[in-house]
Each structure stands twice: as C-alpha cells, then as structure tokens.
Amino acid sequence: MESILRSQLNPDIIHCNDWQTALTPVYLKTCIVTFLLARCISIMTIHNIGYQGLFWHYDLEMTHLGWELFNPQALEFYGKINFLKRRRPLCRCGDHGQS
C-alpha cells in the first residue's frame, strides 16, 4: 500500500493472496481513502483456508486499525483477530455506516 501511495500509481484492482495480505482491503475501505485509490477494488485468492491469520486481540493496535473493527461483523473471531474474516463489506470513511 505504501509503495502504491508513494509512486502515485492509480491501480484499478489490488489482488491479495492469503492471510498475509488480507488486511489490504480493510485498509482500502477504512484508512487509506485517497484520490488515487478512491475507485480501486480488491480481490482475494485463498490457497489454504486452514491458515486464517489468527492473532491475540491486543495485536489489533499493531495494525493501526480502530477497535470499532473488533466485532463479530468485522475482524473478531472468538476473542481473537481473524484477518480473513469479513462477513459484510466495510464502509468507506465518510459513509457513516450506510452501505
């Protein structure tokens, strides 16, 4: 994400692979709302669903995402963070939850 922003690229699609890149769509929808990425969509390819990116809930601070995403509809999974878990699309900043 940082390299896209620094290079001023204007991608149409960002292709994510497995849990290691699973927060990229979350960042696109919540934190990184810029002119360059306003129309960018993301797709996800999962090669092994057994690896979900499960982490202790206190690690959420390291992602620089807000605690409002630690809920069953977003990233929370039985008290942990699950990078692959998203039941519904996240709204963009400014949408105020209207999706």
C-alpha positions as CSV (number, residue, x, y, z in Angstrom):
1,M,0.0,0.0,0.0
2,E,2.7,2.4,0.9
3,S,4.6,1.8,-2.4
4,I,1.4,2.5,-4.3
5,L,0.8,5.8,-2.5
6,R,4.5,6.9,-2.8
7,S,4.7,6.0,-6.5
8,Q,1.4,7.8,-7.3
9,L,0.1,4.6,-9.1
10,N,-3.6,4.5,-9.9
11,P,-4.5,0.8,-9.8
12,D,-8.0,-0.4,-10.7
13,I,-7.5,-3.7,-8.8
14,I,-5.3,-4.9,-6.0
15,H,-5.0,-8.7,-5.9
16,C,-4.4,-10.1,-2.4
17,N,-3.1,-13.6,-1.6
18,D,-3.9,-15.4,1.6
19,W,-4.0,-14.0,5.2
20,Q,-0.7,-12.2,4.9
21,T,-2.3,-9.5,2.7
22,A,-5.9,-9.9,3.9
23,L,-5.9,-6.5,5.7
24,T,-5.2,-4.7,2.5
25,P,-9.0,-4.5,1.6
26,V,-9.7,-3.3,5.2
27,Y,-7.1,-0.5,4.8
28,L,-8.6,0.4,1.5
29,K,-12.1,0.7,3.0
30,T,-11.2,2.4,6.3
31,C,-7.8,4.2,6.4
32,I,-6.4,4.9,3.0
33,V,-9.0,6.9,1.3
34,T,-7.2,9.0,-1.2
35,F,-7.9,10.3,-4.7
36,L,-5.6,7.7,-6.2
37,L,-7.3,4.7,-4.5
38,A,-10.9,6.0,-4.4
39,R,-12.0,3.7,-7.2
40,C,-9.6,0.8,-6.5
41,I,-11.2,-2.5,-5.7
42,S,-9.6,-5.6,-4.2
43,I,-9.9,-9.3,-4.8
44,M,-8.7,-12.1,-2.6
45,T,-7.2,-15.5,-3.5
46,I,-7.0,-18.1,-0.7
47,H,-4.7,-21.0,-1.3
48,N,-5.1,-22.7,2.1
49,I,-8.1,-21.8,4.2
50,G,-6.5,-23.6,7.2
51,Y,-4.3,-20.5,7.8
52,Q,-6.6,-17.6,8.7
53,G,-4.2,-15.2,10.3
54,L,-5.5,-15.6,13.9
55,F,-3.9,-13.3,16.4
56,W,-4.4,-12.2,20.0
57,H,-6.9,-9.3,20.2
58,Y,-4.3,-7.0,21.7
59,D,-2.3,-7.2,18.5
60,L,-5.0,-5.0,16.8
61,E,-3.1,-1.9,17.9
62,M,-0.2,-3.0,15.7
63,T,-2.4,-2.9,12.6
64,H,-3.3,0.8,13.3
65,L,-7.0,-0.1,12.9
66,G,-9.6,1.1,15.3
67,W,-11.2,-1.1,18.0
68,E,-14.6,-0.5,16.3
69,L,-13.5,-3.2,13.9
70,F,-13.1,-5.7,16.7
71,N,-16.6,-7.1,16.5
72,P,-18.2,-10.2,15.1
73,Q,-19.2,-8.5,11.9
74,A,-15.7,-7.4,11.0
75,L,-12.4,-8.9,12.4
76,E,-13.3,-10.5,15.8
77,F,-13.4,-14.3,15.9
78,Y,-14.0,-16.0,19.3
79,G,-12.0,-13.3,21.0
80,K,-9.2,-13.2,18.5
81,I,-8.4,-11.2,15.4
82,N,-9.0,-13.1,12.2
83,F,-7.5,-11.4,9.1
84,L,-9.7,-13.4,6.7
85,K,-13.0,-12.8,8.4
86,R,-15.3,-10.2,6.9
87,R,-19.0,-11.1,6.8
88,R,-20.0,-7.8,5.2
89,P,-18.1,-5.1,3.3
90,L,-16.7,-2.3,5.4
91,C,-17.9,1.2,4.6
92,R,-15.6,3.9,3.5
93,C,-14.8,6.8,5.8
94,G,-17.5,9.4,5.4
95,D,-20.2,6.8,4.6
96,H,-21.1,6.7,8.3
97,G,-22.1,3.1,8.2
98,Q,-24.6,3.5,5.3
99,S,-23.8,0.6,3.0
